[in-house]
Amino acid sequence: MEKHAEKAVALHHKGYNCAQSVACAFCEELGYDEKEIFRIMEGFGFGMGCMGTCGAVSAMTAVAGLKESDGNTEKPASKKASYAAAKKMIREFEEKNGSVICRELKGVDTKKVLRSCDGCVQDAAEIAARYLEGEL
């Protein structure tokens, strides 16, 4: 669990956005190419570019899909599992931080920062790791 959070924060310090940092921290374990995931997740950073849903939270949901999806494009049957996993992780993140919205987490309107970007990245990676380890 800690190794994923440490890796995600290190990637964030390297210049990856919040979504890239979290999703790429799990590439090796889930068997995905880091450059491909990096490219896919780019638009999710900075709250999808408009301070909406936190990119780290979006990455947690991507991890759920990467783990749960059956990849069956003809007759997908795994959506329910992906949605359930995402819901658990999002609920956990929101309970811990008070929001899943980038603008609120950063205190743009209230001037009260709920969680730093590094903190969001760390929390999201820890939650996703717990999910993958069956602890959530």
Backbone as CSV, one residue per row, in Angstrom:
resi,resn,N_x,N_y,N_z,CA_x,CA_y,CA_z,C_x,C_y,C_z
1,MET,0.833,-1.191,0.000,0.000,0.000,0.000,0.874,1.250,0.000
2,GLU,1.833,1.289,0.915,2.713,2.456,1.007,3.525,2.660,-0.251
3,LYS,3.961,1.569,-0.880,4.811,1.694,-2.056,4.072,2.403,-3.186
4,HIS,2.788,2.150,-3.326,2.017,2.817,-4.375,1.876,4.310,-4.089
5,ALA,1.606,4.647,-2.837,1.465,6.054,-2.462,2.789,6.791,-2.650
6,GLU,3.881,6.163,-2.225,5.196,6.787,-2.392,5.523,6.972,-3.869
7,LYS,5.229,5.959,-4.671,5.493,6.049,-6.112,4.637,7.147,-6.737
8,ALA,3.363,7.210,-6.363,2.462,8.220,-6.927,2.943,9.629,-6.591
9,VAL,3.333,9.861,-5.352,3.827,11.186,-4.953,5.134,11.504,-5.684
10,ALA,6.010,10.513,-5.825,7.273,10.730,-6.550,6.997,11.087,-8.014
11,LEU,6.043,10.422,-8.630,5.682,10.750,-10.014,5.111,12.163,-10.106
12,HIS,4.338,12.552,-9.110,3.774,13.901,-9.082,4.899,14.930,-9.010
13,HIS,5.890,14.665,-8.191,7.047,15.571,-8.068,7.864,15.595,-9.353
14,LYS,7.777,14.527,-10.125,8.493,14.429,-11.400,7.808,15.254,-12.493
15,GLY,6.555,15.652,-12.265,5.834,16.460,-13.239,4.569,15.832,-13.789
16,TYR,4.280,14.597,-13.376,3.022,13.980,-13.776,1.899,14.759,-13.088
17,ASN,0.737,14.873,-13.751,-0.375,15.515,-13.056,-0.952,14.531,-12.038
18,CYS,-1.920,14.980,-11.265,-2.450,14.153,-10.173,-3.043,12.836,-10.687
19,ALA,-3.768,12.896,-11.783,-4.385,11.688,-12.331,-3.329,10.734,-12.880
20,GLN,-2.374,11.262,-13.597,-1.295,10.434,-14.141,-0.498,9.781,-13.016
21,SER,-0.234,10.537,-11.969,0.556,10.033,-10.851,-0.079,8.813,-10.217
22,VAL,-1.358,8.899,-9.944,-2.050,7.792,-9.282,-2.192,6.601,-10.225
23,ALA,-2.694,6.820,-11.409,-2.914,5.696,-12.334,-1.606,5.006,-12.708
24,CYS,-0.577,5.778,-12.971,0.702,5.188,-13.382,1.391,4.433,-12.253
25,ALA,1.063,4.747,-11.017,1.643,4.024,-9.887,1.207,2.561,-9.873
26,PHE,0.157,2.225,-10.613,-0.382,0.870,-10.636,-0.164,0.143,-11.960
27,CYS,0.508,0.773,-12.913,0.676,0.181,-14.245,1.343,-1.183,-14.209
28,GLU,2.443,-1.276,-13.516,3.181,-2.543,-13.483,2.322,-3.650,-12.896
29,GLU,1.702,-3.367,-11.778,0.882,-4.368,-11.092,-0.310,-4.824,-11.938
30,LEU,-0.918,-3.889,-12.668,-2.100,-4.212,-13.464,-1.766,-4.644,-14.895
31,GLY,-0.492,-4.521,-15.269,-0.062,-4.986,-16.583,-0.352,-4.039,-17.732
32,TYR,-0.270,-2.735,-17.483,-0.516,-1.740,-18.531,0.737,-0.924,-18.795
33,ASP,0.873,-0.467,-20.021,2.004,0.349,-20.427,1.892,1.741,-19.803
34,GLU,2.935,2.177,-19.097,2.891,3.455,-18.389,2.696,4.639,-19.337
35,LYS,3.362,4.636,-20.481,3.207,5.761,-21.420,1.778,5.869,-21.936
36,GLU,1.155,4.728,-22.168,-0.230,4.730,-22.644,-1.174,5.273,-21.567
37,ILE,-1.021,4.796,-20.345,-1.860,5.282,-19.244,-1.579,6.758,-18.989
38,PHE,-0.318,7.165,-19.064,0.061,8.567,-18.904,-0.715,9.435,-19.899
39,ARG,-0.750,9.016,-21.142,-1.453,9.783,-22.186,-2.965,9.800,-21.942
40,ILE,-3.528,8.649,-21.593,-4.972,8.553,-21.355,-5.402,9.457,-20.208
41,MET,-4.609,9.504,-19.146,-4.996,10.225,-17.940,-4.696,11.721,-17.996
42,GLU,-3.974,12.180,-18.998,-3.539,13.576,-19.023,-4.676,14.587,-18.874
43,GLY,-5.774,14.389,-19.551,-6.886,15.336,-19.502,-7.660,15.343,-18.194
44,PHE,-7.368,14.392,-17.321,-8.085,14.316,-16.050,-7.430,15.129,-14.942
45,GLY,-6.200,15.593,-15.183,-5.510,16.403,-14.188,-6.186,17.746,-13.994
46,PHE,-5.849,18.405,-12.883,-6.409,19.714,-12.537,-7.940,19.666,-12.566
47,GLY,-8.472,18.574,-12.023,-9.927,18.434,-11.970,-10.552,18.466,-13.351
48,MET,-10.010,17.651,-14.254,-10.424,17.590,-15.654,-10.215,18.932,-16.343
49,GLY,-9.172,19.621,-15.909,-8.794,20.885,-16.529,-9.622,22.072,-16.089
50,CYS,-10.629,21.851,-15.251,-11.508,22.963,-14.857,-11.830,22.948,-13.367
51,MET,-10.967,22.259,-12.597,-11.133,22.148,-11.152,-12.448,21.483,-10.755
52,GLY,-12.871,20.510,-11.572,-14.045,19.692,-11.257,-13.619,18.521,-10.392
53,THR,-14.020,17.312,-10.755,-13.639,16.131,-9.985,-12.118,16.013,-9.950
54,CYS,-11.586,15.861,-8.761,-10.144,15.747,-8.544,-9.546,14.673,-9.451
55,GLY,-8.429,14.990,-10.095,-7.773,14.042,-10.977,-7.327,12.780,-10.272
56,ALA,-6.905,12.897,-9.020,-6.503,11.712,-8.257,-7.695,10.789,-8.034
57,VAL,-8.865,11.374,-7.828,-10.097,10.598,-7.671,-10.462,9.944,-9.000
58,SER,-10.343,10.686,-10.089,-10.603,10.108,-11.408,-9.688,8.923,-11.666
59,ALA,-8.437,9.031,-11.234,-7.484,7.938,-11.425,-7.872,6.710,-10.619
60,MET,-8.418,6.909,-9.423,-8.879,5.754,-8.643,-9.947,4.999,-9.421
61,THR,-10.857,5.727,-10.050,-11.918,5.067,-10.817,-11.336,4.373,-12.042
62,ALA,-10.289,4.954,-12.618,-9.621,4.297,-13.745,-8.991,2.992,-13.295
63,VAL,-8.373,2.991,-12.114,-7.782,1.766,-11.572,-8.873,0.708,-11.392
64,ALA,-10.035,1.112,-10.904,-11.148,0.166,-10.751,-11.515,-0.452,-12.098
65,GLY,-11.618,0.375,-13.116,-11.961,-0.136,-14.445,-10.880,-1.026,-15.022
66,LEU,-9.621,-0.636,-14.835,-8.514,-1.450,-15.338,-8.484,-2.819,-14.675
67,LYS,-8.871,-2.865,-13.412,-8.897,-4.132,-12.671,-10.145,-4.950,-12.989
68,GLU,-11.294,-4.315,-13.029,-12.568,-5.037,-13.092,-13.089,-5.320,-14.498
69,SER,-12.731,-4.502,-15.460,-13.324,-4.645,-16.790,-12.983,-5.989,-17.428
70,ASP,-13.990,-6.591,-18.020,-13.760,-7.850,-18.734,-13.265,-7.591,-20.160
71,GLY,-13.284,-6.330,-20.595,-12.801,-5.999,-21.927,-13.672,-6.531,-23.047
72,ASN,-14.842,-7.015,-22.715,-15.742,-7.592,-23.708,-16.531,-6.473,-24.386
73,THR,-16.093,-6.084,-25.565,-16.763,-4.985,-26.273,-18.068,-5.415,-26.940
74,GLU,-18.272,-6.708,-27.085,-19.510,-7.216,-27.694,-20.651,-7.293,-26.689
75,LYS,-20.331,-7.726,-25.491,-21.358,-7.872,-24.458,-20.718,-7.631,-23.091
76,PRO,-20.457,-6.352,-22.762,-19.792,-6.053,-21.495,-20.635,-6.493,-20.300
77,ALA,-19.957,-7.140,-19.355,-20.666,-7.630,-18.180,-20.015,-7.175,-16.875
78,SER,-19.016,-6.324,-16.969,-18.253,-5.979,-15.772,-18.541,-4.580,-15.229
79,LYS,-19.420,-3.840,-15.871,-19.667,-2.459,-15.439,-20.097,-2.372,-13.979
80,LYS,-20.967,-3.265,-13.567,-21.481,-3.231,-12.198,-20.335,-3.338,-11.185
81,ALA,-19.379,-4.223,-11.433,-18.235,-4.389,-10.529,-17.358,-3.142,-10.535
82,SER,-17.149,-2.571,-11.703,-16.340,-1.346,-11.793,-17.009,-0.196,-11.056
83,TYR,-18.294,-0.038,-11.243,-19.026,1.043,-10.576,-19.007,0.865,-9.062
84,ALA,-19.204,-0.366,-8.605,-19.197,-0.639,-7.162,-17.834,-0.325,-6.553
85,ALA,-16.769,-0.707,-7.250,-15.417,-0.428,-6.758,-15.172,1.074,-6.708
86,ALA,-15.543,1.768,-7.775,-15.353,3.218,-7.824,-16.120,3.897,-6.695
87,LYS,-17.348,3.472,-6.479,-18.182,4.066,-5.433,-17.547,3.911,-4.056
88,LYS,-17.018,2.727,-3.765,-16.361,2.492,-2.477,-15.167,3.425,-2.295
89,MET,-14.349,3.517,-3.335,-13.141,4.331,-3.233,-13.466,5.812,-3.133
90,ILE,-14.423,6.275,-3.914,-14.806,7.687,-3.889,-15.374,8.049,-2.521
91,ARG,-16.215,7.190,-1.990,-16.799,7.437,-0.659,-15.689,7.557,0.389
92,GLU,-14.722,6.662,0.330,-13.602,6.683,1.276,-12.806,7.991,1.157
93,PHE,-12.510,8.399,-0.060,-11.745,9.629,-0.285,-12.526,10.840,0.239
94,GLU,-13.804,10.887,-0.058,-14.627,12.027,0.377,-14.759,12.074,1.896
95,GLU,-14.916,10.927,2.527,-14.992,10.898,3.996,-13.696,11.409,4.612
96,LYS,-12.583,11.061,4.007,-11.285,11.464,4.542,-10.994,12.940,4.306
97,ASN,-11.407,13.464,3.158,-10.994,14.813,2.759,-12.106,15.855,2.684
98,GLY,-13.341,15.448,2.825,-14.437,16.404,2.836,-14.987,16.772,1.468
99,SER,-14.366,16.295,0.399,-14.832,16.590,-0.956,-14.072,15.734,-1.958
100,VAL,-14.581,15.651,-3.161,-13.860,15.050,-4.286,-13.690,16.072,-5.405
101,ILE,-14.052,17.311,-5.123,-13.987,18.391,-6.113,-12.697,19.183,-5.914
102,CYS,-11.906,19.271,-6.964,-10.610,19.951,-6.910,-10.745,21.367,-6.340
103,ARG,-11.672,22.120,-6.843,-11.862,23.512,-6.415,-12.093,23.613,-4.909
104,GLU,-12.878,22.673,-4.378,-13.159,22.657,-2.940,-11.954,22.171,-2.151
105,LEU,-11.291,21.135,-2.653,-10.098,20.612,-1.976,-9.020,21.681,-1.867
106,LYS,-8.913,22.519,-2.877,-7.896,23.576,-2.911,-8.355,24.859,-2.228
107,GLY,-9.614,24.931,-1.803,-10.120,26.098,-1.089,-10.198,27.353,-1.935
108,VAL,-10.454,27.205,-3.220,-10.480,28.360,-4.130,-11.491,29.409,-3.671
109,ASP,-12.666,28.983,-3.299,-13.712,29.926,-2.908,-13.711,30.234,-1.416
110,THR,-13.316,29.259,-0.617,-13.387,29.414,0.843,-12.071,29.880,1.467
111,LYS,-10.989,29.779,0.707,-9.632,30.074,1.195,-9.204,29.091,2.283
112,LYS,-9.927,27.974,2.403,-9.582,26.922,3.354,-9.223,25.664,2.564
113,VAL,-7.940,25.383,2.484,-7.473,24.202,1.759,-7.814,22.957,2.577
114,LEU,-8.545,22.043,1.945,-8.895,20.793,2.619,-7.778,19.765,2.504
115,ARG,-7.072,19.756,1.357,-5.992,18.785,1.139,-5.099,19.284,0.008
116,SER,-3.804,19.137,0.172,-2.848,19.515,-0.868,-2.939,18.536,-2.040
117,CYS,-2.374,18.913,-3.165,-2.337,18.000,-4.311,-1.565,16.726,-3.965
118,ASP,-0.396,16.880,-3.338,0.360,15.696,-2.919,-0.468,14.834,-1.972
119,GLY,-1.203,15.467,-1.081,-2.049,14.724,-0.155,-3.155,13.967,-0.872
120,CYS,-3.757,14.601,-1.855,-4.807,13.936,-2.640,-4.236,12.744,-3.402
121,VAL,-3.062,12.931,-3.997,-2.392,11.859,-4.724,-2.088,10.698,-3.779
122,GLN,-1.536,11.015,-2.621,-1.216,9.984,-1.634,-2.463,9.236,-1.191
123,ASP,-3.504,9.981,-0.819,-4.735,9.345,-0.343,-5.361,8.455,-1.411
124,ALA,-5.432,8.954,-2.635,-6.043,8.182,-3.722,-5.253,6.899,-3.993
125,ALA,-3.928,6.997,-3.981,-3.105,5.803,-4.212,-3.255,4.804,-3.074
126,GLU,-3.314,5.291,-1.850,-3.497,4.396,-0.703,-4.849,3.693,-0.765
127,ILE,-5.883,4.431,-1.115,-7.228,3.856,-1.211,-7.284,2.827,-2.338
128,ALA,-6.731,3.163,-3.494,-6.724,2.228,-4.624,-5.935,0.966,-4.273
129,ALA,-4.821,1.119,-3.583,-4.019,-0.041,-3.175,-4.811,-0.926,-2.214
130,ARG,-5.496,-0.301,-1.280,-6.331,-1.076,-0.345,-7.411,-1.840,-1.095
131,TYR,-7.994,-1.184,-2.095,-9.010,-1.852,-2.912,-8.411,-3.079,-3.625
132,LEU,-7.263,-2.879,-4.264,-6.637,-3.968,-5.006,-6.208,-5.115,-4.094
133,GLU,-5.880,-4.787,-2.853,-5.469,-5.818,-1.889,-6.664,-6.468,-1.201
134,GLY,-7.880,-6.047,-1.566,-9.074,-6.631,-1.002,-9.442,-6.135,0.373
135,GLU,-8.867,-4.996,0.761,-9.117,-4.447,2.098,-10.226,-3.401,2.111
136,LEU,-10.801,-3.127,0.984,-11.850,-2.105,0.906,-13.074,-2.666,0.241
